[in-house]
Amino acid sequence: MNAFTAPNVKLNFRAPDQSAPSEIRYAIGESEHGVLLAARGDDEICAILIADRAEQLREEIVVVFPHSHVVEETSGWQREMAQILAVMEGTSRDLLEVNVGGTSFQQKVWQAICSIPYGSTRTYGQISEQLGMPNSARAVAGACAANVLAFAIPCHRVVGSDGSISGYRWGSERKKEILKQEAHL
């Protein structure tokens, strides 16, 4: 398993051919950007999802891990939720360890995105150039859309070539709000 450490997050990458954990446990909480779902496989967080309603998250987690047994827990997640909220707010002092799958290309994109400082943005084109693939901006956007670790892999910091807010897995309006908050801290 490859690993990459960013300022507040350590990404542990599953090999592209390695399946997700057989059991996924998750909890749902509140954040300033919506309802938040945190999920873990064995020991590490493997998904951080946000939505307007908890039911949306319950449906999404099953889609994200179709071959895993998915179980909701109602307690025991205080430490993880606090860590995720601290990463969201840019106040984290602890290292949030996450486990993520994805293709080799997606993993490279996610590493590049994790190097974007809090409060800053990069364009899809800049990320593709950083990877040495200047014509792959659309593929970078595709990798962003495949990200299941909101805030841990801060795809919200990737914008259009003109600085415009383009797609975001959890909604363009939410992306605008997050970027606005980060710019003011």
C-alpha positions, 0 to 999 in steps of 0.5 A: 500500500502506498501512502502520501502525507499532506499537512493534516491528512495521511492518504493510505492508497489501496492497490488499484486491484484491491477491493474495499473492506468487506464491512463498512461502518459509518456514523452521521453527524452535523457540520456547517456545510451540511450533514456529514457521513464518516465511514471506516473499513478496518481501522481507517476512514474510507469515506467522508460524504456530505449532503443536505439530508442524512437519508441521501448519505445512507443511500450514497454510502451503499452505492460507494461500497456496493460489495461491502456490508454497510452498517450504521453506528450511532456512537463511538465516533466522536474522535473521528468526527472531531478530526474531520471537522478540524480538517474542514475548518483548517484547525487540525493539529492531528493527522487524519489517516484515511484509506482510499482506492482508485486508479493509479491516475486518480491517486496521483491527482488526489496527491496533487490536490492534497498539496493545495494549501488551505485557502488556495485554489488550482485549476484542473489544467494546473493539476494536469500540468503538475502531473506532466500530462498537460492535456488531461484536465478533463481526466483530472475533473473525473478524478475529482468526481470520483473522490469519496473523501470530502475535505481529506482530499480537498477537490473543492480547491480545484476550479475552472481555468477562469477561476469559476466554480465548476462541478463538485460531487456535493454541489457547486453551491456547497463548493462556493461556500467552502471556498469562501470560508477557507478564504476568510480564515 
